[in-house]
Amino acid sequence: MIDTIKDFIEGIISRLDLQCSIEVTETDEEYRVELSGPDSAVLIGYRGDVLDSLQYLTLLLINKENSHAKRIVIDGENYRAKREETLTKLAKNLAFKVAKSGKAISLEPMNPFERRIIHSALVEDKYVTTESEGVEPNRFVIIKPNKNKPSNSTQPKKEQPTQREILNRFNSKMKSFGGEKRRFF
């Protein structure tokens, strides 16, 4: 099956006249395809849409040949991990805003992979809840304040910067007079 997957994706890449290397690995649960090379950005596409399409086509091929096929994950230049990190940060920042303001926020339409990241990032948050609305391909996540919100004494607090971070901010803005920097605090 690994050779079938590799031949299929190489065929698509060669027809597109792109330069990418392919590495296919197999685990008990999935086939993992890693794409790398100078043209990998083309294969990633806007927010991973080309990767998702390539993954879907490859999944159709695998299921055609084997009805009990494993799932397949196609990634390029570690895009999926970077996107997951970005969406997790976004979810936490928006959750803080929702908890403070008490007003729900709707995100833009996302694919199921990205919506799952948002839901997973906020599943333990006691100040907000998430839910998906809409119809594919325009389903989106709504972050809402939790109705069973704890008392005001336990409202979320934004992390305070450390003393070192504060000093670094001031040090970068300091002017030097003469040969050495003089600090005024």
ZAMARGU-4260 file (C-alpha; in steps of 0.2 Angstrom, whole numbers, plus 5000, padded with zeros to 4 digits):
<rodrens>
0) 5000/5000/5000 | 5014/5012/5004 | 5021/5010/4986 | 5003/5013/4979 | 5002/5029/4989
5) 5019/5035/4984 | 5016/5032/4966 | 4999/5041/4966 | 5006/5056/4974 | 5022/5056/4964
10) 5011/5055/4948 | 5001/5071/4953 | 5017/5080/4958 | 5026/5076/4941 | 5010/5081/4931
15) 5010/5098/4940 | 5029/5099/4936 | 5033/5102/4954 | 5049/5098/4964 | 5045/5089/4980
20) 5051/5074/4989 | 5039/5061/4997 | 5041/5050/5012 | 5028/5038/5016 | 5027/5029/5033
25) 5015/5017/5041 | 5009/5015/5059 | 4995/5004/5066 | 4982/5018/5064 | 4988/5028/5049
30) 4998/5031/5033 | 5008/5047/5035 | 5015/5056/5020 | 5028/5070/5022 | 5031/5082/5007
35) 5046/5093/5007 | 5055/5103/4994 | 5056/5120/4985 | 5038/5118/4978 | 5030/5111/4994
40) 5021/5128/4997 | 5011/5125/4981 | 5006/5108/4988 | 5000/5116/5004 | 4990/5129/4997
45) 4979/5143/5005 | 4977/5137/5023 | 4981/5119/5018 | 4967/5117/5006 | 4978/5108/4993
50) 4984/5096/5006 | 4967/5092/5011 | 4961/5089/4993 | 4977/5078/4990 | 4973/5069/5006
55) 4955/5066/5001 | 4960/5059/4984 | 4973/5048/4991 | 4960/5041/5004 | 4948/5037/4990
60) 4962/5028/4981 | 4966/5018/4997 | 4948/5014/5001 | 4945/5008/4983 | 4959/4995/4985
65) 4956/4990/5003 | 4939/4992/5012 | 4948/4991/5029 | 4961/5004/5025 | 4969/5015/5038
70) 4967/5034/5039 | 4979/5044/5029 | 4988/5061/5034 | 4997/5071/5021 | 5008/5085/5028
75) 5020/5097/5020 | 5035/5105/5029 | 5026/5102/5046 | 5012/5113/5041 | 4998/5104/5051
80) 5008/5106/5067 | 5011/5124/5064 | 4993/5127/5060 | 4987/5118/5076 | 4998/5129/5086
85) 4992/5145/5078 | 4973/5140/5080 | 4976/5135/5098 | 4983/5152/5102 | 4969/5160/5093
90) 4956/5150/5102 | 4964/5154/5119 | 4965/5173/5115 | 4947/5173/5109 | 4941/5163/5124
95) 4949/5176/5136 | 4940/5190/5126 | 4923/5181/5127 | 4925/5178/5146 | 4929/5196/5149
100) 4915/5204/5138 | 4902/5191/5140 | 4898/5191/5121 | 4900/5177/5109 | 4912/5177/5095
105) 4909/5168/5078 | 4925/5162/5069 | 4927/5160/5050 | 4921/5144/5041 | 4934/5130/5044
110) 4937/5112/5039 | 4933/5099/5052 | 4952/5097/5056 | 4953/5115/5061 | 4936/5116/5070
115) 4942/5100/5080 | 4957/5110/5086 | 4947/5125/5092 | 4935/5113/5102 | 4950/5103/5109
120) 4959/5119/5114 | 4944/5125/5124 | 4936/5109/5131 | 4944/5112/5148 | 4940/5131/5149
125) 4927/5134/5163 | 4923/5151/5156 | 4918/5147/5138 | 4910/5134/5128 | 4911/5130/5109
130) 4899/5124/5096 | 4899/5122/5077 | 4885/5129/5067 | 4882/5130/5048 | 4882/5118/5034
135) 4898/5111/5026 | 4908/5118/5018 | 4903/5134/5028 | 4903/5127/5046 | 4911/5138/5059
140) 4914/5138/5077 | 4906/5150/5090 | 4914/5153/5106 | 4901/5158/5120 | 4902/5162/5138
145) 4898/5148/5149 | 4881/5150/5157 | 4887/5141/5173 | 4901/5154/5175 | 4910/5154/5192
150) 4909/5169/5203 | 4918/5185/5199 | 4932/5182/5211 | 4938/5168/5200 | 4937/5178/5183
155) 4951/5174/5171 | 4966/5184/5173 | 4978/5188/5159 | 4995/5182/5163 | 5006/5196/5170
160) 5023/5199/5162 | 5038/5194/5173 | 5050/5207/5179 | 5063/5201/5166 | 5050/5204/5152
165) 5046/5222/5159 | 5065/5226/5160 | 5068/5220/5143 | 5054/5231/5136 | 5062/5246/5144
170) 5080/5241/5140 | 5076/5241/5121 | 5069/5259/5122 | 5084/5266/5132 | 5095/5279/5125
175) 5113/5279/5128 | 5122/5295/5134 | 5141/5295/5131 | 5150/5278/5129 | 5140/5267/5140
180) 5121/5264/5144 | 5115/5272/5159 | 5100/5265/5168 | 5089/5276/5178 | 5080/5263/5188
</rodrens>
